[in-house]
Amino acid sequence: MEVNRLSASISSLKILWANQNIPIKSSSEKEIKRVEMLKKIKLPNDLKFFYSEVNGMNGNYPDDMDDNGFLFYPVQHVLPYNKEFNSNNLDMNAVYIFAEYLHKSWWYAFKNGSDSNTYRIMVIFSKDDFRFISNSLAEFIELYLCDSPALYK
């Protein structure tokens, strides 16, 4: 986990969201662990840190979004790829959706690696159409902050 880079990215994110009147809340370590246990998921350390600082767009879920059409899910609403797409794809078992664009026009998810520090972030355009865009939540947030074309199809 690149703590300094991630902290800086989250600080910039907080400023952007505050300027858009998006409520900013944190989630406790206890709540994050409860969600992991309840949903049987393992969040990468970067995502745990993110949710401990900014619990997604908590006040906006599920019907609102930022000025560009993005919705970051609160930790309580992170969901498995296979549940969202009603799929049994074993290759997608470790994939969890944490954000979406334009009311599910497409989704952003992380795929867990071999330990709690490795993961990849992908953009999912449809059930069978996705591409990896980052190995770092800090980089993903930076792409989001500059409205990078890498986030879009």
Backbone bond lengths (Angstrom), bond angles and torsions (degrees), N, CA, C in turn:
res aa  C-N    CA-C-N  psi(-1)  N-CA   C-N-CA  omega(-1)  CA-C   N-CA-C  phi
1 M - - - 1.454 - - 1.525 108.52 -
2 E 1.313 116.40 127.06 1.459 123.14 176.28 1.528 107.66 -88.69
3 V 1.328 116.51 84.35 1.462 121.29 -170.65 1.528 111.88 -60.17
4 N 1.328 118.64 -46.96 1.464 120.50 -177.22 1.522 111.51 -63.32
5 R 1.325 116.33 -45.30 1.468 120.11 179.97 1.523 110.53 -65.41
6 L 1.325 116.82 -43.31 1.458 120.18 179.77 1.524 110.73 -65.58
7 S 1.332 117.76 -42.51 1.464 121.11 178.31 1.521 110.97 -60.39
8 A 1.325 116.81 -43.66 1.466 121.12 179.46 1.527 110.63 -63.77
9 S 1.326 116.62 -41.93 1.465 120.88 179.05 1.523 111.13 -63.27
10 I 1.318 115.83 -43.40 1.469 120.14 -179.98 1.524 110.47 -67.08
11 S 1.326 118.12 -37.10 1.470 120.76 176.70 1.527 110.86 -61.37
12 S 1.316 116.51 -43.42 1.477 120.59 177.14 1.521 110.85 -64.88
13 L 1.323 116.45 -38.76 1.467 121.49 178.10 1.529 110.59 -61.91
14 K 1.323 116.60 -43.43 1.467 120.84 179.22 1.521 111.22 -60.31
15 I 1.315 116.34 -40.28 1.467 120.27 178.83 1.528 110.26 -64.06
16 L 1.330 116.27 -46.93 1.467 120.62 179.06 1.519 110.78 -58.17
17 W 1.326 116.63 -49.17 1.459 120.04 -178.21 1.524 111.70 -66.16
18 A 1.319 118.04 -38.49 1.470 120.25 177.88 1.525 109.94 -62.01
19 N 1.322 117.16 -39.14 1.463 120.96 178.36 1.530 112.44 -66.59
20 Q 1.336 116.63 -20.83 1.468 121.42 178.33 1.536 111.64 -102.15
21 N 1.329 116.09 10.14 1.472 122.69 -179.03 1.516 113.02 58.28
22 I 1.315 116.01 34.64 1.467 121.29 175.11 1.524 107.35 -89.08
23 P 1.327 117.85 120.99 1.465 120.29 -178.87 1.534 111.59 -59.58
24 I 1.309 115.46 138.66 1.463 120.89 -179.08 1.525 107.97 -117.87
25 K 1.322 114.96 118.41 1.459 122.41 177.74 1.521 108.06 -128.18
26 S 1.298 115.70 158.17 1.461 119.82 173.88 1.528 108.03 -108.58
27 S 1.308 115.24 168.72 1.457 121.12 176.10 1.520 107.65 -121.61
28 S 1.301 116.77 140.14 1.470 120.27 -178.59 1.527 110.75 -74.36
29 E 1.307 115.49 157.55 1.467 120.79 175.91 1.526 110.09 -58.33
30 K 1.312 116.20 -37.73 1.469 121.45 178.81 1.529 110.85 -62.31
31 E 1.337 117.22 -43.80 1.462 121.22 179.84 1.529 110.83 -66.67
32 I 1.311 116.93 -41.22 1.464 120.98 178.76 1.523 109.96 -61.46
33 K 1.316 117.63 -45.41 1.475 121.70 177.93 1.525 110.98 -63.23
34 R 1.335 116.44 -39.15 1.469 120.59 179.52 1.528 110.08 -62.43
35 V 1.325 116.80 -43.79 1.461 120.87 179.15 1.522 110.75 -64.09
36 E 1.333 117.32 -43.12 1.467 120.63 178.21 1.529 110.64 -58.92
37 M 1.323 116.09 -44.83 1.463 119.90 -178.26 1.532 110.88 -68.54
38 L 1.320 116.50 -45.50 1.460 121.74 -177.85 1.524 111.55 -63.16
39 K 1.337 116.98 -43.28 1.459 121.27 -176.75 1.525 113.37 -93.39
40 K 1.340 115.82 -2.15 1.470 121.16 179.71 1.537 111.24 56.17
41 I 1.345 114.55 47.73 1.454 120.21 176.54 1.527 109.18 -123.11
42 K 1.299 115.58 158.33 1.460 121.64 175.33 1.519 107.21 -120.03
43 L 1.322 115.65 108.30 1.457 120.16 178.31 1.524 109.97 -77.60
44 P 1.322 117.78 136.64 1.465 119.68 172.58 1.536 109.36 -60.87
45 N 1.319 116.87 154.15 1.459 121.06 -179.21 1.524 112.39 -55.20
46 D 1.336 117.10 -38.01 1.468 120.07 178.74 1.525 111.52 -60.10
47 L 1.327 116.63 -42.36 1.462 119.83 179.74 1.518 111.11 -68.81
48 K 1.321 117.48 -36.73 1.466 119.94 176.27 1.522 110.00 -61.51
49 F 1.326 116.20 -43.72 1.461 120.43 178.13 1.528 110.20 -62.52
50 F 1.327 117.22 -44.99 1.466 122.28 178.00 1.524 110.34 -54.74
51 Y 1.332 116.58 -52.45 1.460 119.94 -176.78 1.527 112.34 -68.12
52 S 1.323 117.89 -26.14 1.463 119.93 176.21 1.528 111.03 -73.56
53 E 1.325 116.82 -20.50 1.463 121.90 178.50 1.533 112.03 -99.08
54 V 1.316 116.17 -42.42 1.464 123.01 -175.14 1.525 106.86 -143.48
55 N 1.296 117.89 108.71 1.461 119.54 -178.01 1.520 111.06 -84.91
56 G 1.321 114.56 61.82 1.454 119.21 179.44 1.514 111.62 60.08
57 M 1.310 116.05 -159.66 1.460 122.11 177.99 1.520 107.56 -95.22
58 N 1.309 114.11 67.13 1.456 122.81 -172.21 1.515 113.01 -55.58
59 G 1.311 117.45 -42.98 1.457 120.34 -178.07 1.515 113.05 -76.29
60 N 1.315 117.29 -13.71 1.458 120.93 -176.06 1.521 113.26 -100.97
61 Y 1.312 118.44 -20.22 1.452 121.86 -172.47 1.524 110.36 -64.92
62 P 1.292 122.40 137.11 1.458 128.37 -0.80 1.525 113.65 -104.09
63 D 1.326 117.73 4.80 1.463 118.79 -167.57 1.522 116.41 -104.38
64 D 1.290 118.27 -4.08 1.453 118.73 -176.40 1.517 110.25 -119.84
65 M 1.313 115.86 177.50 1.459 120.84 -177.56 1.519 107.83 -158.61
66 D 1.325 115.75 174.82 1.464 119.40 176.59 1.528 109.42 -79.34
67 D 1.325 115.95 -176.87 1.467 120.20 -176.65 1.525 113.61 -63.55
68 N 1.341 117.44 -21.77 1.471 120.73 179.64 1.524 113.27 -98.41
69 G 1.331 117.56 -0.34 1.459 120.11 176.68 1.509 115.56 97.66
70 F 1.333 118.58 13.21 1.465 121.57 -179.86 1.517 110.69 -96.72
71 L 1.315 115.32 146.33 1.455 123.07 173.21 1.522 107.93 -131.10
72 F 1.332 116.37 117.22 1.461 122.07 173.99 1.521 107.00 -92.49
73 Y 1.334 117.00 123.77 1.462 120.82 -177.17 1.530 111.30 -72.32
74 P 1.337 116.94 143.20 1.464 119.69 166.34 1.535 108.63 -64.64
75 V 1.312 116.60 157.14 1.472 120.06 -176.85 1.529 111.21 -55.04
76 Q 1.315 117.51 -33.79 1.464 121.53 -178.01 1.531 111.98 -65.35
77 H 1.335 117.89 -17.55 1.458 120.96 -175.98 1.524 114.39 -111.75
78 V 1.342 116.79 5.82 1.469 119.33 172.38 1.516 106.74 -59.65
79 L 1.348 116.81 134.75 1.456 117.49 -177.01 1.519 112.34 -137.30
80 P 1.320 115.91 151.09 1.464 120.46 179.07 1.527 111.71 -66.14
81 Y 1.305 115.14 142.08 1.467 121.98 174.93 1.522 110.32 -51.15
82 N 1.335 116.31 -48.11 1.462 120.44 -175.41 1.530 112.66 -62.17
83 K 1.325 117.34 -28.62 1.469 119.71 176.58 1.528 110.53 -75.42
84 E 1.321 117.27 -45.11 1.475 120.36 -179.74 1.517 111.68 -61.00
85 F 1.336 116.43 -39.29 1.459 120.41 -174.96 1.530 113.25 -102.62
86 N 1.337 117.22 9.72 1.455 121.60 179.61 1.524 110.20 47.46
87 S 1.319 114.27 56.45 1.457 121.61 -173.03 1.523 110.46 -126.05
88 N 1.304 115.67 158.73 1.465 122.44 173.05 1.517 110.83 -118.62
89 N 1.315 116.66 27.25 1.453 122.62 -177.12 1.535 110.02 -67.47
90 L 1.330 116.95 108.23 1.459 121.57 -177.51 1.525 112.43 -62.18
91 D 1.333 117.93 -30.51 1.463 121.50 178.36 1.524 111.63 -66.40
92 M 1.322 117.15 -18.50 1.463 121.11 -177.20 1.531 112.05 -106.79
93 N 1.333 117.57 11.71 1.463 121.12 -179.43 1.517 113.67 -59.73
94 A 1.313 118.33 -33.04 1.467 121.90 -177.47 1.521 111.94 -99.90
95 V 1.338 117.04 24.05 1.458 122.12 -179.22 1.523 108.94 -107.82
96 Y 1.354 115.57 129.05 1.456 121.32 -176.81 1.530 109.95 -131.42
97 I 1.304 116.17 129.37 1.458 122.67 -177.96 1.529 109.13 -83.61
98 F 1.343 115.86 130.85 1.456 120.53 -179.74 1.527 113.39 -125.58
99 A 1.330 117.49 -4.52 1.470 120.39 179.31 1.520 108.79 -158.06
100 E 1.320 114.92 164.25 1.456 119.93 177.34 1.517 109.17 -146.13
101 Y 1.315 114.63 168.55 1.457 121.89 -179.56 1.524 108.90 -128.34
102 L 1.320 116.45 132.86 1.470 123.73 177.82 1.530 113.25 46.37
103 H 1.308 115.64 61.94 1.469 122.78 177.21 1.533 112.45 47.29
104 K 1.305 114.79 59.00 1.463 123.35 175.18 1.521 113.71 69.52
105 S 1.336 115.92 30.30 1.467 117.74 168.62 1.522 108.20 -66.37
106 W 1.323 115.73 -38.57 1.452 122.20 165.43 1.509 109.79 -157.73
107 W 1.336 116.09 172.01 1.456 123.22 -168.75 1.522 110.07 -127.63
108 Y 1.337 114.62 161.90 1.468 122.48 174.03 1.514 107.00 -123.54
109 A 1.317 115.19 133.74 1.456 120.34 -174.05 1.511 110.23 -141.86
110 F 1.324 115.40 161.41 1.456 120.29 171.85 1.522 108.32 -114.62
111 K 1.312 115.00 145.87 1.460 121.53 175.27 1.516 106.64 -115.27
112 N 1.319 115.92 118.05 1.457 120.82 -178.45 1.519 111.66 -64.11
113 G 1.328 114.01 144.17 1.459 121.39 174.42 1.513 110.08 -95.64
114 S 1.307 115.21 -151.33 1.460 120.51 -174.41 1.528 113.16 -80.71
115 D 1.338 118.34 -15.55 1.463 120.81 177.33 1.522 109.35 -144.81
116 S 1.330 116.55 178.92 1.467 120.05 -173.44 1.526 113.81 -75.30
117 N 1.326 117.18 -0.20 1.462 119.98 176.79 1.524 112.82 -106.88
118 T 1.324 117.63 -6.90 1.464 119.45 -178.77 1.519 110.04 -114.55
119 Y 1.309 114.21 134.44 1.458 122.10 179.16 1.518 106.79 -166.92
120 R 1.303 115.44 165.93 1.467 121.82 174.74 1.518 107.63 -131.08
121 I 1.316 115.78 143.66 1.458 121.03 178.19 1.518 108.23 -104.40
122 M 1.306 114.85 136.15 1.464 121.04 -177.94 1.515 110.61 -128.66
123 V 1.308 114.87 157.20 1.457 121.61 168.31 1.526 105.69 -105.61
124 I 1.324 116.09 132.77 1.462 122.60 -178.19 1.524 107.87 -112.40
125 F 1.326 115.64 117.76 1.467 120.70 -178.80 1.523 111.63 -90.03
126 S 1.315 116.03 -32.45 1.461 122.19 176.90 1.527 106.68 -162.41
127 K 1.310 116.20 -179.93 1.462 121.25 -175.43 1.526 112.94 -50.89
128 D 1.300 118.29 -38.57 1.458 121.36 -175.77 1.525 113.52 -118.17
129 D 1.308 117.49 16.16 1.460 121.34 -176.90 1.522 109.33 -130.86
130 F 1.327 115.96 105.99 1.462 121.08 179.72 1.521 108.91 -150.84
131 R 1.335 114.55 162.87 1.459 119.10 172.95 1.517 109.04 -148.46
132 F 1.323 115.25 148.99 1.458 121.14 178.10 1.519 109.18 -79.52
133 I 1.336 115.90 139.27 1.460 119.46 -177.99 1.527 113.49 -124.29
134 S 1.334 118.29 -12.81 1.466 118.90 -177.58 1.527 111.07 -165.98
135 N 1.322 115.12 155.87 1.466 121.90 171.06 1.520 110.50 -110.18
136 S 1.332 116.73 16.19 1.460 120.69 -172.25 1.528 110.21 -149.03
137 L 1.327 116.30 130.77 1.462 120.16 175.49 1.522 109.97 -65.81
138 A 1.328 117.76 -37.59 1.466 120.66 177.63 1.523 110.06 -57.57
139 E 1.337 116.98 -46.35 1.460 120.07 178.62 1.523 111.21 -63.56
140 F 1.333 117.70 -42.03 1.458 121.06 178.36 1.529 110.51 -58.60
141 I 1.326 117.33 -45.46 1.463 121.03 179.62 1.525 110.06 -63.64
142 E 1.326 116.95 -39.87 1.472 120.65 177.48 1.528 110.74 -62.54
143 L 1.319 117.09 -41.17 1.468 120.68 176.39 1.529 110.34 -62.08
144 Y 1.310 115.81 -42.08 1.466 121.63 178.25 1.525 110.62 -62.93
145 L 1.327 116.79 -46.12 1.466 121.08 -176.91 1.524 112.89 -62.04
146 C 1.344 116.56 -33.49 1.471 118.54 -179.78 1.532 111.35 -98.28
147 D 1.339 116.41 9.07 1.470 122.43 179.62 1.530 110.53 51.37
148 S 1.309 114.96 50.51 1.467 122.53 -175.94 1.530 112.03 -65.42
149 P 1.326 116.90 141.84 1.463 121.42 173.90 1.535 112.57 -60.14
150 A 1.328 117.90 -19.70 1.469 121.07 179.03 1.532 111.92 -62.25
151 L 1.321 116.66 -20.93 1.471 120.90 -178.72 1.519 113.47 -83.11
152 Y 1.311 116.50 -8.62 1.453 121.30 -172.60 1.530 110.84 -118.24
153 K 1.312 115.01 167.03 1.458 120.37 179.62 1.515 110.26 -78.88
